[in-house]
Amino acid sequence: MQLTIVLLVLLLPLFFTLLTILTGMWEKRTLWTFVPEAEAPPGLIAPPAEYLIRANNVAISLGLGYLGTFGHGGGTLYRVRYHLYILPRFEAIIVVGEGSIARLPIAATTLYTRLSDGTLVATTDNMAAVETDLTKTTLEEIWTGADFETLVRRHLERLAVIAPQVAPFSYTDPLADFKEWRAQRIEALIRQGYASFLDDRRLQWRYTPLGATLFAIRGHSRKPRPVSAMKPIRTGIELPDPRA
């Protein structure tokens, strides 16, 4: 019995690593995930639920800009509702998603900021919301259990340290900038041999065996932290008053 338990402890991580590798090699991924609500087929977008409604109410109270409602373009396994927002100074796009992937529930909030050197700063409450970045151009923090406003203020605190490097999103089309960063990251994956395009239009891609293997291995090194471990956010990190 003890030997069986030891073998299970040793083999289970290997099993899930192999499963992640095979999934990475099989799954088709899209260059741009978000399908606008007006273009989404029936059933693609999940109805609004508690997590998303709560985040939306806080976003309104903070005076954030609303960029729209979207579905996931990854296929029938994805039934997610996304609300996208932008901070008043256009320094971060916020993606709030809730729904299911392969019938497994998911809810996540992630803030994204571009830096002048092409790096992306990401702050999230769910590790599944930010894909392991093999190009090493994403600086991520994962705070499980953090509420919407706490994530926003923690992200702003991170940006205050590197303020001169922050490259705000376009005031006229911030999503175009976000999409461009996504395309550049995938192009980098292709150049490094970690992925390959599946069509001539370069809209779909998947990981190569090397990329899928590194994706699985590096995914284990990511370190989510409970929000209880977050240090008090410094005073002075404030959002603009929406009434001003």
MOFENFEN-V789835 format. One record per residue. N is the residue number from 0. OMEGA is omega in radians with two decimals (NA if undefined). Layout:
# MOFENFEN-V789835
n	omega
N	OMEGA
N	OMEGA
This chain:
# MOFENFEN-V789835
n	omega
0	-3.14
1	3.12
2	3.12
3	3.14
4	3.13
5	3.13
6	3.12
7	3.13
8	-3.12
9	-3.00
10	-3.11
11	3.09
12	3.12
13	3.13
14	-3.10
15	3.06
16	3.11
17	3.11
18	3.11
19	3.12
20	-3.11
21	3.11
22	3.13
23	3.13
24	-3.08
25	-2.98
26	3.00
27	-3.14
28	-3.10
29	3.11
30	-3.11
31	-2.99
32	-2.85
33	3.08
34	-3.13
35	-3.09
36	-3.11
37	-3.11
38	-3.04
39	3.07
40	3.14
41	3.08
42	-3.11
43	-3.06
44	3.12
45	3.07
46	3.13
47	3.14
48	-2.92
49	-3.08
50	-3.09
51	3.13
52	3.13
53	3.12
54	-3.14
55	3.13
56	3.11
57	3.12
58	3.11
59	-3.12
60	3.14
61	3.12
62	-3.14
63	3.09
64	-3.13
65	-3.09
66	3.07
67	3.08
68	-3.04
69	2.95
70	-3.14
71	-3.08
72	-3.05
73	3.12
74	-3.00
75	3.11
76	-3.07
77	3.01
78	-3.01
79	3.04
80	3.12
81	2.90
82	-3.14
83	-3.13
84	3.06
85	3.12
86	-3.04
87	3.12
88	3.08
89	-3.13
90	3.13
91	2.96
92	-3.13
93	3.10
94	3.07
95	-3.11
96	3.07
97	-3.14
98	-3.13
99	3.02
100	-3.03
101	3.11
102	3.06
103	-3.07
104	3.08
105	3.05
106	-3.05
107	3.00
108	3.14
109	3.04
110	-3.11
111	3.06
112	3.07
113	2.97
114	-3.04
115	-3.14
116	3.12
117	3.09
118	3.07
119	3.05
120	-3.09
121	3.07
122	-3.01
123	3.05
124	-3.09
125	-3.09
126	-3.11
127	-3.07
128	-3.12
129	-3.09
130	3.06
131	-3.03
132	-3.12
133	3.12
134	3.13
135	3.11
136	3.10
137	3.04
138	-3.01
139	2.91
140	-3.11
141	-3.11
142	-3.12
143	3.11
144	3.14
145	3.08
146	-3.01
147	-3.07
148	3.10
149	3.10
150	3.14
151	-3.08
152	3.06
153	3.12
154	3.12
155	3.09
156	3.10
157	-3.11
158	-3.12
159	-3.12
160	-3.05
161	-3.01
162	-3.11
163	-3.09
164	-3.07
165	3.10
166	-3.10
167	3.05
168	-3.13
169	3.09
170	-3.10
171	-3.12
172	-3.09
173	-3.12
174	3.08
175	3.08
176	3.14
177	3.12
178	3.13
179	3.10
180	3.13
181	-3.14
182	-3.14
183	3.13
184	-3.14
185	3.06
186	3.11
187	3.08
188	3.14
189	-3.11
190	-3.09
191	3.09
192	-3.10
193	-3.09
194	3.09
195	3.09
196	-3.09
197	-3.12
198	-3.11
199	-3.14
200	3.10
201	3.13
202	3.12
203	-3.11
204	3.01
205	3.14
206	2.96
207	3.07
208	3.10
209	-3.13
210	-3.14
211	3.13
212	3.11
213	3.10
214	-3.12
215	-3.08
216	-3.10
217	3.10
218	-3.14
219	-3.10
220	3.13
221	-2.96
222	3.00
223	3.12
224	3.09
225	-3.11
226	3.11
227	3.13
228	-3.13
229	3.08
230	3.11
231	-3.13
232	-3.07
233	3.02
234	-3.13
235	3.06
236	-3.03
237	3.00
238	3.05
239	3.11
240	-3.10
241	-3.13
242	-3.08
243	NA
